[in-house]
Amino acid sequence: MAASKTDVAERNPMREVRIEKVTVNIGVGKSGEPLEKAKKVLNQITSRTPCPRRARKTIKEFGIRRGEPMACTVTLRRDEARSFLKKALEAVGNKISHSSFDGFGNVAFGIREHIEIPGTKYIPELGIFGMNVAVAFERPGFRVKRRAIRRSHVGKRHLISRDEAVNFIRSNFGTEIVEG
């Protein structure tokens, strides 16, 4: 008698889907005071020091120069990633569009105002910022594609599909996946 895919996944720890990282990004569009305020907001929300991101090319129409700091980002892993993701999903009403998931099982969504995140206090001097939250999923064994020595590829059957990521978010966070 053949075992179903879900039975195999429950018995095999290498088939378990987990959160690799959660990346939080605030794009300001210019350097200076607005970027510093965004860094303070990101620090307040995640309790991590944000890393600035620079412009890749010059766009004269927008007044952007190559190499100018434009945004700030924070990467969270393990328990911090899980707890922040719970708060971020509450900020969007525990609903994510099905189109937010890519073909490799990752998901990205936006938060319009950072004060919607539970436990965040509004500070008038800083203002209100929107942010992007990107979640990358992995299985045990994905390290082989990132390691320095004897780097290798991950097999096609070991990759995470869109449906597996949707099921992971539904079951672990109680999030509703909206079609469209």
C-alpha positions as CSV (number, residue, x, y, z in Angstrom):
1,M,0.0,0.0,0.0
2,A,1.5,3.4,-1.1
3,A,1.7,6.2,1.5
4,S,0.3,9.6,0.6
5,K,2.6,12.7,0.4
6,T,1.3,14.1,3.7
7,D,2.1,10.8,5.5
8,V,5.7,10.9,4.2
9,A,6.1,14.6,5.1
10,E,5.0,13.8,8.7
11,R,7.5,11.0,9.1
12,N,10.4,12.5,7.3
13,P,12.0,15.4,9.2
14,M,13.9,16.5,6.0
15,R,10.5,17.3,4.3
16,E,9.5,19.8,7.1
17,V,9.0,23.4,5.9
18,R,10.3,26.1,8.2
19,I,11.0,29.9,8.1
20,E,14.5,30.7,6.9
21,K,14.2,34.5,7.4
22,V,11.9,37.4,7.5
23,T,13.2,40.6,5.8
24,V,11.6,43.9,6.7
25,N,12.3,46.8,4.4
26,I,11.3,50.5,4.5
27,G,12.0,52.4,1.3
28,V,12.2,56.2,1.7
29,G,13.4,57.3,-1.7
30,K,15.9,59.8,-0.4
31,S,18.7,60.0,2.1
32,G,19.0,62.4,5.1
33,E,16.5,63.0,7.8
34,P,13.6,60.8,6.4
35,L,16.0,57.8,6.2
36,E,17.2,58.4,9.8
37,K,13.6,58.5,11.0
38,A,12.8,55.3,9.1
39,K,15.8,53.6,10.8
40,K,14.5,54.6,14.2
41,V,11.1,53.2,13.4
42,L,12.6,49.9,12.1
43,N,14.7,49.7,15.3
44,Q,11.7,50.4,17.4
45,I,9.6,47.7,15.7
46,T,12.3,44.9,15.5
47,S,14.8,45.9,18.2
48,R,17.5,45.3,15.6
49,T,19.9,47.8,14.0
50,P,18.8,48.5,10.4
51,C,21.2,48.3,7.5
52,P,21.0,51.0,4.8
53,R,20.5,50.1,1.2
54,R,21.9,52.2,-1.6
55,A,20.6,53.2,-5.0
56,R,21.8,51.1,-7.9
57,K,21.6,53.7,-10.6
58,T,21.0,57.4,-11.1
59,I,17.5,58.6,-12.0
60,K,17.6,62.4,-12.7
61,E,13.8,62.7,-12.9
62,F,13.5,61.6,-9.2
63,G,16.7,63.2,-8.0
64,I,18.3,59.9,-7.2
65,R,22.1,59.5,-7.4
66,R,23.9,56.1,-7.7
67,G,25.2,55.0,-4.3
68,E,22.9,57.3,-2.3
69,P,21.3,55.6,0.7
70,M,17.6,55.1,-0.2
71,A,16.1,52.5,2.2
72,C,16.9,50.5,5.3
73,T,16.3,46.8,6.0
74,V,16.4,44.3,8.8
75,T,16.7,40.5,8.6
76,L,15.2,38.4,11.3
77,R,15.7,34.7,11.9
78,R,14.5,31.8,14.1
79,D,12.2,32.8,17.0
80,E,12.5,36.6,16.3
81,A,11.3,36.0,12.7
82,R,8.3,33.9,13.9
83,S,7.2,36.4,16.6
84,F,7.6,39.4,14.2
85,L,5.7,37.6,11.5
86,K,2.7,37.0,13.9
87,K,2.6,40.7,14.6
88,A,3.0,41.7,10.9
89,L,0.1,39.3,9.9
90,E,-2.1,40.8,12.6
91,A,-1.4,44.3,11.0
92,V,-2.8,43.1,7.7
93,G,-5.8,41.5,9.3
94,N,-4.4,37.9,9.0
95,K,-5.2,38.0,5.3
96,I,-2.7,37.5,2.4
97,S,-3.4,37.4,-1.3
98,H,-2.7,34.1,-3.0
99,S,-0.7,36.1,-5.6
100,S,1.7,37.2,-2.9
101,F,3.3,33.8,-3.0
102,D,5.9,33.1,-5.6
103,G,6.7,29.8,-7.4
104,F,9.4,28.9,-4.9
105,G,7.1,29.2,-1.9
106,N,8.3,32.6,-0.6
107,V,5.8,35.3,0.3
108,A,5.9,39.1,0.4
109,F,3.3,41.6,1.6
110,G,3.1,45.2,2.5
111,I,2.0,47.1,5.6
112,R,0.6,50.5,4.9
113,E,1.4,52.1,8.3
114,H,3.8,50.8,10.9
115,I,1.5,51.8,13.7
116,E,-0.9,49.0,12.7
117,I,1.6,46.5,14.1
118,P,0.5,45.5,17.6
119,G,2.6,46.9,20.4
120,T,4.0,49.8,18.3
121,K,3.6,53.3,19.7
122,Y,3.1,56.4,17.5
123,I,5.9,58.9,17.9
124,P,4.9,62.2,16.2
125,E,8.5,63.3,15.6
126,L,9.1,60.2,13.5
127,G,5.9,60.1,11.5
128,I,4.3,57.1,9.8
129,F,6.1,54.7,7.4
130,G,4.9,51.8,5.3
131,M,7.0,48.7,4.9
132,N,7.5,45.5,3.0
133,V,7.8,42.1,4.7
134,A,9.3,39.2,2.8
135,V,9.3,35.7,4.2
136,A,11.7,33.0,2.8
137,F,10.9,29.3,3.6
138,E,13.3,26.4,3.5
139,R,13.7,22.8,4.4
140,P,16.6,21.1,6.2
141,G,19.4,20.6,3.7
142,F,19.0,23.9,1.9
143,R,22.3,25.0,3.3
144,V,24.1,23.1,0.5
145,K,23.3,25.9,-1.9
146,R,24.7,28.6,0.4
147,R,27.8,27.1,2.0
148,A,31.3,28.1,0.9
149,I,32.9,24.7,0.4
150,R,31.3,22.1,-2.0
151,R,28.4,24.2,-2.9
152,S,25.7,22.2,-4.7
153,H,22.1,22.6,-5.9
154,V,18.9,21.6,-4.2
155,G,17.0,18.9,-6.0
156,K,13.7,19.8,-7.7
157,R,11.7,17.5,-5.5
158,H,13.1,19.1,-2.4
159,L,12.1,22.7,-3.3
160,I,9.1,24.3,-1.7
161,S,6.0,24.8,-3.8
162,R,3.5,27.6,-3.6
163,D,0.9,25.2,-2.1
164,E,3.2,24.0,0.6
165,A,4.0,27.6,1.7
166,V,0.3,28.5,1.7
167,N,-0.5,25.5,3.9
168,F,2.4,26.4,6.2
169,I,1.1,29.9,6.7
170,R,-2.5,28.7,7.1
171,S,-1.7,26.0,9.7
172,N,1.0,27.8,11.8
173,F,-0.4,31.4,11.8
174,G,-4.1,30.9,11.1
175,T,-3.9,33.3,8.2
176,E,-6.7,33.4,5.5
177,I,-5.4,33.2,1.9
178,V,-7.5,35.4,-0.3
179,E,-7.8,34.6,-4.0
180,G,-6.8,37.3,-6.5
